[in-house]
Amino acid sequence: MTEPLVIGAMVRTLGAYPSGWRHPGAHRDPARDAEVLRRIAAAGEEAGLDYLFFGDWLATGPDLEFRDPYLLARIDPVSAVLFLAGLTSRIGLIATVNTTYADPYTTARSLASLDVLSGGRAGVNLVTGAEPRAAGNHGRAAHADNETRYDRAEEFVTALRRLWDSWDADAWIADAERGVLIDADRLRAANLEGAHVRVTGPLNVARPPQGRIPVVHAGTSPRS
């Protein structure tokens, strides 16, 4: 049996080519990214793409102007996909989250919310981060070493899945006659006590339509 070909697009509003913004008519003002995101999403759905992919970078600096100008100023990816959830009807929406600096409960909640609001079209790309300047932006003295970052990432994935599993699919009863809204036995805590991640739960968002939201990872190292 032949597997279907899945095709998506990586969204960079200023483009991937360092001097592309100089082309006549090119988008060059990040303050107007909303207009470009609307056009990209509409074009992606019309073309039949399966998903839009939003990367991330947790720092900026003038050195990026001539290397990766699209990293200078960019919309937070989770905010971007939430924005597009209401403007699209079919296409998948994948946001990048950096597990080294993100909070697992907040991440699980945002993505479960996206999945509910989009009717089951959420995805998350998990990265550990390669930008040392991100440490200072998050109150850390230094960027963690590779092994420590991946140790935390593994616990982060476990936390997400346990939190998304907080609610069984049939936990909501909503029996008005009996006055019973939920089956408490079908609501559970996460209770993760790892070396890097600790979270109790349960999650205060209904179970995502997909159950567990698909996790994407684009790393190429052995640990990845």
Buried (B, 14 or more C-beta within 10 A) or exposed (E): EEEEEEEBBEBBBBBEEBEBBEEEEEBBEBEEBBEBBBEBBBEBBEEEBBBBBBBBBBBBEEEBEEEBBBBBBBBBBBEBBBBBBEEBEEBBBBBBBBBBBBBBBEBBBBBBBBBBBBEEBBBBBBBBBEBEEBBEEBEEEEBBEEEBBBBBBBBBBBBBBBBBBBBBEEBBEEEEEEEEEBBEEBBBEBEBEBEBBBBEBBBEBBBBBBBBBEBBEEEEEEEE
